[in-house]
Amino acid sequence: LVQPPDVTMPPQSPVGKSSGVLTNLAASSLTGVIVSSLSHPIDTLKCRWQVAGKASQARHLLGFARSVLMEEGLLTGLWRPGFLPNVMSMACCIGMRNGLYGCFRDRIGQMGISATGKADKVGPAGMFFAGLCSGATGYVIASPLLQVKTQMQAEAGKIGPDGLYATGVLRGHAPTYQSTFKALTTLVASSSGPGSAMRTLWRGSGVIVARGSALSASQLMAYDEAKTKLKASGLGDSPLVHFTSSVIAAVVGTTCHMPFDVVLTVYQSAHSLGGERYNRYGRHGPLGCALALVQESGPSILFRGWVPAFVRLVPVSVFSFALYEQLRQLFGIGYLD
C-alpha cells in the first residue's frame, strides 16, 4: 500500500512565536490608548462620585454630573484630570492583559493535554486563571500611574485666580500635583530611601492588582466563553458574536470588580485629601478602609458607582474588543481563537 504523504505542519519557530506575541501586544496596547482616551470622562465622573460621598449635595449621580459640568465644564471637570497617567496605564494594562492572555490560556491548555490526553479548548476555569495572570502582570507594572491617576481625579475641581481649588473636595486648597511626572517625583521625594520609595509608589497596589485581576479574569473569561459558545452554535466569528460576547463580559466584569474599585478609590484618595478622610480610610490599609466603609454605610457601599462603571464599561468593552479583534486582523494574526 502507498503511504499517504505526511501533512503534519512543522512546529512554529521561536522567532515566529515571538513575533506573534509582540504583534498581539502592540494591537492590545494601541487598543488601550484609544479606548482610555475616549472613556476617560466617565471614569473621572465615577471616581469623583465615589469620593464625594455624603459631602456632595447631589443625591444621585445625574445631579452630581450636572453640577460638575455647570461649575467646571467637561474639559476641566471630567476630561483633563488624570488623563495622561490613565492613558499610559491603560496602554500597559490592556496591552499586557489582552496581549498575554492567549499565551497563558494556551499554556494551560497544553498542560491539560499532557494530563488528560484530550485536545479540547480550556474551559471557563482555565480562561479565568489565564485572565488573572495576564491582568495581574499589567496592573503590577502600572500601579504607580494608576495611583497618580486616581488621586488627580479624586481632587479634581476648577482652579481659581488665586491658584486654589474653587470647587471639588479640596476647595480652598492648592492642587497636590501639577503634572504626572511631578506627582511621581513627589512621591519618591517623600520617601526616606529606595525601599521606602518602592513602597510609596506601589502603595495600595494589592487592591489595584486585585481589582485589575478580577476585572481582567472575569471579563476575558466571559468574553472568550461566550464567543466560544456562540461560534459553536453556528454564528461564526463575526462582529455580531464579538458584540454579544463583549456585552456579557461587561456585565460580569463590572459586578466582579466593583468592591475592589470602591475600596481602591477611597483608600488612595484619602492619602492625598488628608484630614479626617485619612484617619477614617487611609490609616489602616485597604482592608481597614473596606471595613470602615461597610460599618458606616453597609455592604451596598461596595457597589456604589456600579451604574456609571457599567455605563462606561459597556461601550468600552464593546469598542475595545471589537477594535482589538480588528487590529489583530489588520496586523495579520487573525481573530482571537
C-alpha positions as CSV (number, residue, x, y, z in Angstrom):
1,L,0.0,0.0,0.0
2,V,1.1,3.5,-0.8
3,Q,1.5,5.5,2.4
4,P,-0.3,8.9,2.4
5,P,2.1,11.9,2.5
6,D,2.9,13.3,5.9
7,V,0.9,16.5,6.1
8,T,1.9,17.3,9.7
9,M,2.7,21.0,9.9
10,P,6.2,21.8,11.2
11,P,6.3,23.5,14.6
12,Q,6.4,27.2,14.6
13,S,9.9,28.6,15.2
14,P,10.6,30.6,18.3
15,V,11.1,33.7,16.2
16,G,7.6,33.3,14.7
17,K,6.1,32.8,18.1
18,S,7.9,35.9,19.5
19,S,6.8,37.9,16.5
20,G,3.2,36.9,17.1
21,V,3.3,37.8,20.8
22,L,4.9,41.2,20.1
23,T,2.3,41.9,17.4
24,N,-0.5,41.0,19.8
25,L,1.0,43.2,22.5
26,A,1.1,46.1,20.0
27,A,-2.5,45.6,19.0
28,S,-3.6,45.4,22.7
29,S,-1.6,48.4,23.7
30,L,-3.0,50.5,20.9
31,T,-6.5,49.4,21.9
32,G,-5.8,50.6,25.5
33,V,-4.6,54.1,24.3
34,I,-7.7,54.7,22.1
35,V,-10.3,53.3,24.5
36,S,-9.0,55.1,27.6
37,S,-8.7,58.4,25.7
38,L,-12.4,58.2,24.8
39,S,-13.8,56.9,28.0
40,H,-11.8,59.0,30.4
41,P,-14.6,61.5,31.3
42,I,-16.9,58.7,32.6
43,D,-14.0,57.2,34.6
44,T,-13.4,60.6,36.2
45,L,-17.1,61.0,37.0
46,K,-17.2,57.6,38.7
47,C,-14.1,58.4,40.7
48,R,-15.3,61.8,41.9
49,W,-18.8,60.4,42.7
50,Q,-17.2,57.7,44.9
51,V,-15.0,60.1,46.7
52,A,-17.7,62.8,47.2
53,G,-19.8,60.6,49.4
54,K,-22.1,62.4,51.8
55,A,-20.2,65.7,51.3
56,S,-22.0,66.1,47.9
57,Q,-25.3,68.0,47.9
58,A,-26.4,65.9,44.9
59,R,-28.5,62.9,45.9
60,H,-27.9,60.9,42.7
61,L,-25.3,60.5,40.0
62,L,-27.0,62.6,37.3
63,G,-27.4,65.5,39.7
64,F,-23.7,65.3,40.6
65,A,-22.7,65.1,37.0
66,R,-24.9,68.1,36.2
67,S,-23.3,70.2,38.9
68,V,-19.8,69.3,37.8
69,L,-20.5,70.2,34.2
70,M,-22.2,73.5,35.1
71,E,-19.5,74.6,37.6
72,E,-16.4,73.3,35.9
73,G,-17.2,72.3,32.3
74,L,-16.4,69.0,30.5
75,L,-12.7,69.6,29.9
76,T,-11.8,70.9,33.4
77,G,-14.1,68.8,35.4
78,L,-14.0,65.4,33.7
79,W,-11.6,65.1,30.8
80,R,-8.4,66.8,32.0
81,P,-7.9,65.3,35.5
82,G,-5.6,62.3,35.4
83,F,-5.8,62.0,31.6
84,L,-2.1,61.3,30.9
85,P,-1.5,58.7,33.6
86,N,-4.8,57.0,32.7
87,V,-3.8,56.6,29.0
88,M,-0.3,55.4,29.9
89,S,-1.5,52.9,32.5
90,M,-4.2,51.5,30.2
91,A,-1.8,51.1,27.4
92,C,0.2,48.9,29.8
93,C,-2.8,47.2,31.5
94,I,-4.8,46.4,28.4
95,G,-1.7,45.7,26.4
96,M,-0.5,43.0,28.9
97,R,-4.0,41.7,29.7
98,N,-5.1,41.0,26.1
99,G,-1.6,40.5,24.8
100,L,-0.5,37.8,27.2
101,Y,-4.0,36.2,27.7
102,G,-3.6,33.9,24.8
103,C,-0.2,32.8,25.9
104,F,-1.4,31.9,29.4
105,R,-4.6,30.2,28.1
106,D,-2.8,28.1,25.5
107,R,-0.1,27.1,28.0
108,I,-2.9,25.9,30.4
109,G,-4.4,24.1,27.5
110,Q,-1.1,22.3,26.8
111,M,-0.8,21.3,30.4
112,G,-4.4,19.9,30.2
113,I,-3.5,17.9,27.1
114,S,-0.4,16.4,28.8
115,A,-2.5,15.4,31.8
116,T,-5.6,14.1,30.1
117,G,-4.6,13.4,26.5
118,K,-7.5,15.4,25.2
119,A,-7.0,18.4,22.9
120,D,-10.1,20.3,23.9
121,K,-10.0,24.1,24.4
122,V,-9.7,25.1,28.0
123,G,-12.9,25.8,29.9
124,P,-14.1,28.8,31.9
125,A,-11.8,28.0,34.9
126,G,-8.7,27.9,32.7
127,M,-9.8,31.1,30.9
128,F,-10.4,32.8,34.3
129,F,-6.9,31.8,35.5
130,A,-5.3,33.0,32.3
131,G,-7.0,36.3,32.6
132,L,-6.0,36.5,36.2
133,C,-2.3,36.0,35.3
134,S,-2.3,38.4,32.4
135,G,-4.3,41.0,34.2
136,A,-2.0,40.9,37.3
137,T,1.1,41.3,35.1
138,G,-0.2,44.6,33.6
139,Y,-1.6,46.1,36.8
140,V,1.5,45.4,38.8
141,I,3.6,47.3,36.3
142,A,1.1,50.2,36.0
143,S,0.3,50.6,39.7
144,P,2.2,53.9,40.3
145,L,0.5,55.5,37.3
146,L,-2.9,54.3,38.5
147,Q,-2.3,55.7,41.9
148,V,-1.5,59.1,40.5
149,K,-4.5,58.9,38.1
150,T,-6.9,58.2,41.0
151,Q,-5.5,61.0,43.2
152,M,-5.7,63.5,40.4
153,Q,-9.3,62.5,39.6
154,A,-10.4,62.5,43.2
155,E,-9.2,66.0,44.0
156,A,-10.3,67.5,40.6
157,G,-12.0,70.9,40.5
158,K,-12.0,74.3,39.0
159,I,-8.9,76.3,40.0
160,G,-9.5,80.0,40.8
161,P,-7.3,83.0,40.0
162,D,-5.5,82.5,43.4
163,G,-4.3,79.1,42.3
164,L,-6.6,77.3,44.7
165,Y,-9.5,74.9,44.0
166,A,-12.8,76.8,43.8
167,T,-14.8,73.6,43.5
168,G,-14.3,69.9,44.4
169,V,-13.4,68.1,47.6
170,L,-10.2,70.2,48.1
171,R,-12.0,73.5,47.7
172,G,-9.8,76.3,49.1
173,H,-6.6,74.2,48.8
174,A,-3.8,74.1,46.2
175,P,-3.6,71.1,43.8
176,T,-1.5,68.3,45.2
177,Y,0.2,67.6,41.8
178,Q,0.9,69.8,38.8
179,S,1.7,67.0,36.4
180,T,2.1,63.2,36.1
181,F,5.9,63.5,36.3
182,K,5.8,65.9,39.2
183,A,3.4,63.5,41.0
184,L,5.8,60.6,40.6
185,T,8.8,62.6,41.7
186,T,7.0,64.0,44.7
187,L,6.0,60.5,45.8
188,V,9.6,59.4,45.5
189,A,10.9,62.5,47.3
190,S,8.5,61.9,50.2
191,S,10.2,58.6,50.8
192,S,13.3,58.0,53.0
193,G,15.1,55.6,50.8
194,P,14.9,53.2,47.8
195,G,12.9,50.7,49.6
196,S,10.5,53.3,51.0
197,A,10.2,54.8,47.6
198,M,9.1,51.5,46.1
199,R,6.5,51.1,48.9
200,T,5.2,54.6,48.3
201,L,4.9,54.2,44.5
202,W,3.2,50.8,44.9
203,R,1.1,51.9,47.8
204,G,-2.3,50.2,47.6
205,S,-1.0,48.0,44.7
206,G,-2.6,45.0,46.4
207,V,-6.0,46.4,45.8
208,I,-5.0,47.7,42.4
209,V,-3.8,44.3,41.3
210,A,-6.8,42.5,42.9
211,R,-9.2,44.9,41.2
212,G,-7.4,44.7,37.8
213,S,-7.0,40.9,38.0
214,A,-10.7,40.4,39.0
215,L,-11.8,42.7,36.1
216,S,-9.4,41.1,33.6
217,A,-10.2,37.5,34.6
218,S,-14.0,37.9,34.7
219,Q,-14.2,40.0,31.6
220,L,-11.8,37.8,29.4
221,M,-13.4,34.6,30.7
222,A,-16.9,35.8,29.9
223,Y,-15.9,37.1,26.5
224,D,-13.9,34.0,25.5
225,E,-16.5,31.5,26.8
226,A,-19.5,33.4,25.3
227,K,-17.6,33.7,22.0
228,T,-16.8,30.0,22.0
229,K,-20.4,29.0,22.7
230,L,-21.8,31.4,20.0
231,K,-19.3,30.1,17.4
232,A,-20.3,26.6,18.3
233,S,-23.9,27.4,17.7
234,G,-23.1,28.2,14.1
235,L,-22.9,32.0,14.2
236,G,-19.3,32.1,13.1
237,D,-16.5,34.5,14.1
238,S,-18.4,37.7,13.2
239,P,-18.8,41.3,14.5
240,L,-22.2,40.2,15.9
241,V,-20.6,37.5,18.0
242,H,-17.9,40.0,19.2
243,F,-20.6,42.5,20.2
244,T,-22.8,40.0,22.1
245,S,-19.8,38.5,23.9
246,S,-18.4,41.9,24.9
247,V,-21.8,43.0,26.4
248,I,-21.8,39.8,28.5
249,A,-18.2,40.5,29.5
250,A,-19.2,44.0,30.7
251,V,-21.9,42.7,33.0
252,V,-19.7,40.1,34.6
253,G,-16.6,42.3,34.8
254,T,-18.4,45.3,36.4
255,T,-20.0,43.1,39.1
256,C,-16.8,41.3,40.0
257,H,-14.5,44.3,40.3
258,M,-16.7,46.9,41.8
259,P,-15.9,46.2,45.5
260,F,-12.2,46.4,44.7
261,D,-12.8,49.6,42.7
262,V,-14.6,51.4,45.5
263,V,-12.0,50.5,48.2
264,L,-9.2,51.5,45.9
265,T,-10.6,54.9,45.1
266,V,-11.5,55.8,48.6
267,Y,-8.2,54.4,50.1
268,Q,-5.9,56.1,47.6
269,S,-7.7,59.4,47.6
270,A,-7.6,59.5,51.4
271,H,-3.8,59.9,51.3
272,S,-4.0,63.0,49.1
273,L,-7.1,64.5,50.6
274,G,-5.8,64.1,54.2
275,G,-7.6,65.2,57.3
276,E,-10.5,63.2,58.7
277,R,-10.7,61.2,55.5
278,Y,-7.2,59.9,56.0
279,N,-7.9,59.0,59.7
280,R,-11.0,57.0,58.6
281,Y,-10.0,55.4,55.4
282,G,-6.2,55.7,54.9
283,R,-4.5,54.9,58.2
284,H,-5.3,51.2,58.5
285,G,-4.7,49.9,55.0
286,P,-7.1,48.8,52.3
287,L,-8.8,46.2,54.5
288,G,-9.3,48.7,57.2
289,C,-10.8,51.1,54.6
290,A,-13.2,48.4,53.4
291,L,-14.3,47.6,57.0
292,A,-14.8,51.4,57.7
293,L,-17.0,51.8,54.6
294,V,-19.1,48.8,55.4
295,Q,-19.6,49.8,59.0
296,E,-20.6,53.4,58.0
297,S,-22.9,52.6,55.0
298,G,-23.5,48.9,54.8
299,P,-22.3,46.4,52.2
300,S,-24.1,48.2,49.4
301,I,-21.5,50.9,49.5
302,L,-19.1,48.5,47.9
303,F,-21.2,48.7,44.7
304,R,-21.5,52.5,44.8
305,G,-20.8,53.7,41.3
306,W,-21.9,50.4,39.6
307,V,-24.2,52.2,37.2
308,P,-21.5,54.7,35.9
309,A,-19.0,51.8,35.9
310,F,-21.3,49.7,33.8
311,V,-22.3,52.6,31.5
312,R,-18.6,53.2,31.0
313,L,-17.6,49.5,30.6
314,V,-20.3,48.5,28.1
315,P,-19.2,50.9,25.3
316,V,-15.6,50.4,26.4
317,S,-16.0,46.6,26.4
318,V,-17.8,46.6,23.0
319,F,-15.5,49.0,21.4
320,S,-12.2,47.6,22.9
321,F,-12.9,44.0,22.0
322,A,-14.2,45.0,18.5
323,L,-11.1,47.2,18.0
324,Y,-8.8,44.6,19.4
325,E,-10.2,41.9,17.1
326,Q,-9.9,44.2,14.0
327,L,-6.4,45.3,14.9
328,R,-5.4,41.6,15.2
329,Q,-6.8,41.1,11.7
330,L,-5.0,44.2,10.4
331,F,-1.7,43.1,11.9
332,G,-2.1,39.7,10.3
333,I,-2.6,37.4,13.3
334,G,-6.4,36.8,12.9
335,Y,-9.2,36.9,15.4
336,L,-8.8,35.7,18.9
337,D,-9.3,31.9,18.8
